[in-house]
Amino acid sequence: FGVKVIRFSFGLGPRLVGFKWGETDYCISAFPLGGFVKMVGEGTAEEVAAEEQERSFAQKPIWQRIVIVFCGPLFNFLFAFMVFFLVFLAMGQMSLTNEIGEVKKGYPAEQAGLRPGDKIVQIAGKPISGWKELPETIRQHPRQPLPVVYERGNQRFEVVVTPITSSVKNIFGEEVQEAVIGITPAGKLISRDLSLFEALRDGGIQTWNISKMTVISLVMLIQRRLPLETLGGPIFIAQLAGQQAQEGWVNLIFFTALLSINLGNFEPAAHSHIGWRAHFFLFSGSRPSPAFEPEVQGGCPAGGDVRLDPAHGLCVL
């Protein structure tokens, strides 16, 4: 749309390296989380020279500004998708095995004779190759007798287990009623090689699922169904990144993709006056003081572009 770009950065935060080509500074920044574009006329704090007025972001039609703004989060989503796709293509899809790690006392699994180390190979007539299929099948049959085939050593056994309805915590920490039999996974992982098409498909599914969970988390925060303690600031994010790095580079790469999706979900609102104030109020827990009240031109806070990155805000994890 003819807007003058001052800086095009891969990643966020302080500039590490780069070069200038024409009138734009192309660089790599410290935090490998998506990227950003700095344009002329993004905020009222800067004065735009008369000869650059036509190339100012603030002077463009509203529909063009909306398109430009949404290119930012789109880049974050594409970045995360490419991360997942490349990892799946190179490493395959990691999933939990069907081995039982713990059998809770007093629950149907213990009463049926299941033990830690047993491998469930079939439930309700459905073959089980990984742990993900177990809770899905059990939830579909509350209080219904289920034939369960399991392996113990080199032998196979069959028992009947009737799930009970129990109060458990979901991924958001809420108490919900679910059908359970009282088992937990052993935590062992298996890798399945993926074709190019499967890696593309699973990369898209992973990006969509995390994006959906992030939006749900934000809605629950606004509804006060989630406490603000579930948010993490720059220090918390740095600690998590360090922990993931210790677990291995694949974990760290996935964590980076997760943060990139979070930025993609929050970034559009950070460009608007209402969205900026809502973010500030939500993440700081108080109303903005007069010193932080932005003057708005073209839907952007004064002083340049406000991004929800480790330098400016918090992230739902």
C-alpha positions in Angstrom: 0.0 0.0 0.0 3.0 2.3 -0.3 3.7 2.7 3.5 7.3 3.5 4.3 8.9 0.8 6.4 11.6 1.9 8.8 12.4 -1.5 10.2 11.6 -5.1 9.3 12.6 -7.4 12.1 12.6 -11.2 12.5 12.0 -11.7 16.2 11.2 -9.2 18.9 13.2 -7.1 21.4 16.6 -5.6 21.0 18.3 -5.6 17.6 21.1 -8.1 17.3 22.3 -8.0 13.7 21.0 -6.7 10.4 21.6 -4.5 7.4 20.0 -1.6 5.6 18.7 -2.0 2.2 17.2 1.1 0.6 15.3 2.9 3.3 14.5 -0.1 5.5 16.6 -1.7 8.3 16.3 -5.5 8.0 17.4 -7.2 11.2 17.2 -10.1 13.6 16.1 -9.3 17.1 16.8 -11.0 20.4 13.6 -13.0 21.0 12.7 -15.4 18.1 9.0 -14.9 18.4 7.5 -13.9 15.0 8.6 -10.4 14.1 7.4 -6.9 13.6 7.4 -4.0 11.1 8.0 -0.4 12.1 6.3 2.0 9.8 6.2 5.8 9.4 3.1 7.4 11.0 2.2 4.6 13.5 1.9 7.1 16.4 1.3 10.7 17.1 4.5 11.0 19.1 6.5 11.2 15.8 6.3 14.0 13.3 6.0 12.9 9.7 7.8 15.1 7.2 5.6 16.7 4.6 7.1 14.7 1.7 6.4 11.5 3.5 2.7 12.2 4.4 1.5 10.1 1.5 3.5 7.1 2.7 2.4 7.5 6.3 0.5 4.6 7.9 -1.9 7.1 9.6 -2.9 8.6 6.2 -3.9 5.3 4.6 -7.6 4.3 4.3 -9.0 2.4 7.3 -9.3 -0.8 5.3 -5.7 -0.7 4.3 -4.6 -0.1 7.9 -6.7 -3.1 9.0 -5.0 -5.3 6.4 -1.6 -4.1 7.5 -2.3 -4.6 11.1 -3.5 -8.2 10.6 -0.4 -9.1 8.6 1.5 -9.0 11.9 -0.4 -11.8 13.7 -0.7 -13.7 10.4 3.1 -13.8 10.3 3.2 -15.2 13.9 0.7 -17.9 13.0 2.7 -18.8 9.9 5.9 -18.9 11.9 4.4 -21.3 14.4 2.9 -23.4 11.7 6.3 -23.7 9.9 8.0 -24.6 13.2 5.5 -27.4 13.9 5.6 -28.6 10.3 9.4 -28.8 10.2 9.7 -30.5 13.6 7.0 -33.1 12.6 8.7 -33.7 9.3 12.2 -34.1 10.8 11.3 -35.8 14.1 7.9 -37.4 13.6 4.9 -37.1 15.9 5.7 -37.8 19.6 2.9 -39.4 21.6 2.5 -41.2 25.0 2.5 -44.9 24.9 -0.4 -47.1 26.1 1.5 -48.1 29.2 -0.1 -47.5 32.6 2.0 -45.5 35.1 -0.2 -45.4 38.1 -3.4 -47.1 39.2 -5.4 -45.1 41.8 -6.7 -47.0 44.8 -10.4 -47.6 45.0 -11.0 -46.9 41.4 -12.5 -49.3 38.8 -9.1 -50.0 37.2 -7.7 -51.3 40.5 -10.8 -53.3 41.2 -10.5 -54.9 37.8 -6.9 -56.0 38.5 -5.0 -53.5 36.3 -1.4 -52.7 37.5 1.3 -50.2 36.7 3.2 -51.4 33.6 0.2 -53.0 32.0 -0.3 -51.9 28.4 -3.9 -51.4 27.2 -4.2 -52.6 23.6 -8.0 -52.6 23.2 -11.0 -50.9 24.9 -14.7 -51.3 24.0 -13.5 -53.2 20.9 -11.4 -50.3 19.7 -7.6 -50.9 19.2 -5.4 -48.6 21.3 -2.0 -47.6 20.0 -1.4 -44.5 22.2 -2.6 -42.9 25.4 -4.5 -40.2 23.6 -7.2 -42.6 22.5 -7.9 -43.9 26.0 -9.6 -40.9 27.7 -11.5 -40.1 24.6 -13.1 -43.6 24.6 -13.7 -43.7 28.3 -15.4 -40.3 28.3 -17.8 -41.6 25.7 -19.0 -44.5 27.9 -19.8 -43.1 31.4 -21.1 -45.9 33.8 -21.1 -48.4 31.0 -19.2 -51.7 31.3 -16.2 -51.6 29.0 -14.2 -54.7 27.8 -10.5 -53.9 28.3 -7.7 -56.0 26.7 -4.3 -55.4 28.2 -0.8 -56.9 28.0 1.3 -57.9 31.0 4.7 -59.2 30.0 4.1 -61.6 27.1 0.5 -62.4 28.0 -2.8 -60.8 27.2 -5.8 -60.5 29.5 -9.3 -59.2 29.3 -11.3 -57.6 32.0 -14.5 -55.5 32.2 -14.1 -52.0 33.7 -17.1 -49.7 34.4 -16.0 -46.0 34.4 -17.3 -43.8 37.3 -18.0 -40.1 37.1 -15.5 -38.2 39.1 -14.6 -34.5 39.7 -11.3 -33.8 37.9 -9.5 -30.6 36.9 -9.4 -29.7 33.2 -6.6 -27.9 31.4 -7.8 -24.6 32.8 -7.9 -25.8 36.4 -11.7 -26.0 36.5 -13.5 -28.8 38.3 -15.5 -30.8 35.8 -17.3 -34.1 35.9 -15.7 -36.8 33.7 -15.9 -40.6 33.3 -12.7 -42.1 34.6 -11.3 -45.5 35.6 -8.4 -44.3 37.7 -5.2 -44.7 35.6 -2.4 -42.3 34.6 0.2 -42.7 31.8 3.7 -44.0 32.4 5.1 -40.9 30.6 6.9 -42.9 27.9 7.0 -41.5 24.4 7.0 -43.1 21.0 7.8 -41.3 17.7 5.9 -42.0 14.5 7.4 -40.9 11.2 5.1 -38.6 9.2 4.9 -38.0 5.4 5.1 -34.5 4.0 1.3 -34.3 3.8 0.9 -35.7 7.4 3.4 -33.2 8.7 1.5 -30.3 7.0 -1.8 -31.6 8.3 -0.5 -32.1 11.9 1.3 -28.7 11.8 -2.0 -27.0 10.9 -3.9 -29.0 13.6 -1.4 -28.1 16.3 -1.5 -24.4 15.3 -5.3 -24.3 15.3 -5.6 -26.2 18.7 -3.2 -23.9 20.5 -4.8 -20.8 19.0 -8.2 -22.0 20.1 -7.0 -22.7 23.6 -5.4 -19.3 23.8 -8.6 -17.5 22.8 -10.6 -19.6 25.3 -8.1 -18.7 28.0 -8.5 -15.0 27.3 -12.3 -15.2 27.4 -12.1 -17.1 30.7 -9.8 -14.4 32.1 -12.2 -11.7 31.1 -15.0 -13.7 32.7 -12.9 -14.1 35.8 -13.1 -17.9 35.5 -9.3 -18.0 35.4 -7.1 -16.1 38.0 -4.6 -13.6 36.8 -1.9 -15.8 38.5 -2.2 -18.0 35.4 -0.4 -15.3 33.4 3.3 -15.0 33.2 5.5 -12.0 32.7 8.9 -11.6 31.2 10.7 -13.3 34.1 8.3 -16.2 34.1 8.6 -16.6 30.4 12.4 -16.5 30.7 12.3 -19.2 33.4 10.0 -21.4 31.3 12.3 -21.0 28.3 15.3 -22.0 30.4 13.4 -25.1 31.7 12.4 -26.1 28.1 16.0 -25.7 26.9 17.2 -28.1 29.7 14.5 -30.6 28.5 15.9 -30.4 24.9 16.0 -28.2 21.9 12.7 -29.7 20.5 10.9 -28.6 23.6 12.4 -25.1 23.3 11.4 -24.9 19.7 7.8 -25.9 20.5 7.8 -23.4 23.4 8.9 -20.7 20.9 6.0 -21.6 18.6 3.6 -21.5 21.5 4.6 -18.0 22.4 4.4 -16.9 18.7 0.8 -18.1 18.6 0.0 -16.2 21.7 1.5 -13.1 20.2 -0.6 -13.7 17.1 -3.8 -13.9 19.1 -3.2 -10.8 21.1 -1.5 -8.6 18.6 -4.5 -7.1 16.7 -6.0 -5.7 19.9 -2.7 -4.1 20.8 -3.1 -1.9 17.8 -6.3 -0.2 18.9 -7.0 2.3 21.6 -9.7 0.2 23.3 -7.7 -3.0 22.8 -4.5 -1.4 24.2 -6.3 -0.1 27.3 -8.1 -3.4 27.8 -4.8 -5.2 27.6 -3.2 -2.8 30.1 -6.1 -3.1 32.5 -6.2 -6.9 32.2 -2.5 -7.5 32.6 -1.6 -4.8 35.1 -4.7 -5.4 37.3 -5.4 -1.6 37.5 -6.6 1.3 35.4 -4.0 3.1 33.4 -2.7 6.2 35.1 -2.7 9.5 33.2 0.9 9.0 32.3 0.0 6.0 30.2 -3.1 7.4 28.5 -2.4 7.2 24.8 -3.3 9.8 22.2 -4.6 7.9 19.2 -4.0 8.5 15.6 -4.9 5.8 13.1 -5.8 3.4 15.8 -2.3 3.2 17.3 -1.1 4.4 20.8 1.2 7.3 20.9 4.9 6.6 21.0 4.9 3.9 18.3 3.6 0.4 18.0 2.6 -1.5 21.2 3.3 -5.2 21.0 2.5 -7.9 23.5 6.0 -9.2 23.7 8.4 -10.0 26.6 9.3 -6.3 26.8 5.7 -5.0 26.9 3.2 -7.5 28.3 2.3 -10.9 29.5 1.4 -14.1 27.8 -1.2 -16.8 28.5 0.4 -20.2 28.8 
